[in-house]
Amino acid sequence: MVDLPIIMVTAIDENDRIVRALELGANDYVPKPINYPILLARIQTQLSLKQLAAMNTEFLATASHDLRKPLAQIADIANQSRLKLAAGDVNPQHLLDDFTRISQWVAQINNITACVLDMQTSGFAQIRLTKMPVQMEQLVEESVAYLRETVRNKQLKIIGPQDASRLVVEADRNRIRQV
């Protein structure tokens, strides 16, 4: 299916008919005789609106995907804590660790939400990056720490290089962590 904007070109200057055509799916109309600069401007506007709609759809899909992981982690940690409490396996330090991990995931959700709001207010083409020197080894370790308990509970293993160099890059720490 081709999703093209429909611009009605008509010599009929009856408001009821124009409104009806727009209600039936036309995106715009141009009266005859055709003024070509106006027609081209309206075509460009319709194509730009389609492009923005596609970008918005893609952005919302990405944002919702990015929010699912932290929410799933929070639910998983809460369920594991609930099961520990129900079984009488109450270790205050483990519960404190669980609450700390929940707080970290909530902070991640706040970062994603701030990114979404930032993009909505500044426009899709103007994502603001706060670049600073970031030690990648430390950032990777922090990111892995978020998942360490989940990995342990699922009996998985994270393997990385033993002699990682001290790579420092200019980057937006929060955006890189999201990735």
Salt bridges, closest charged atoms under 4 A:
ASP3 OD1 - LYS50 NZ 3.38
GLU14 OE1 - ARG17 NE 3.52
GLU23 OE1 - ARG20 NH1 3.85
ASP28 OD1 - ARG42 NH1 3.33
ASP98 OD2 - LYS84 NZ 3.34
ASP98 OD1 - ARG101 NH1 3.07
ASP118 OD1 - ARG128 NH2 2.58
ASP118 OD2 - ARG175 NH2 3.61
GLU137 OE1 - ARG166 NH1 3.00
GLU141 OE2 - ARG148 NH2 2.77
GLU142 OE1 - ARG173 NH2 2.79
GLU142 OE1 - ARG177 NH2 2.15
GLU149 OE2 - ARG152 NH2 2.09
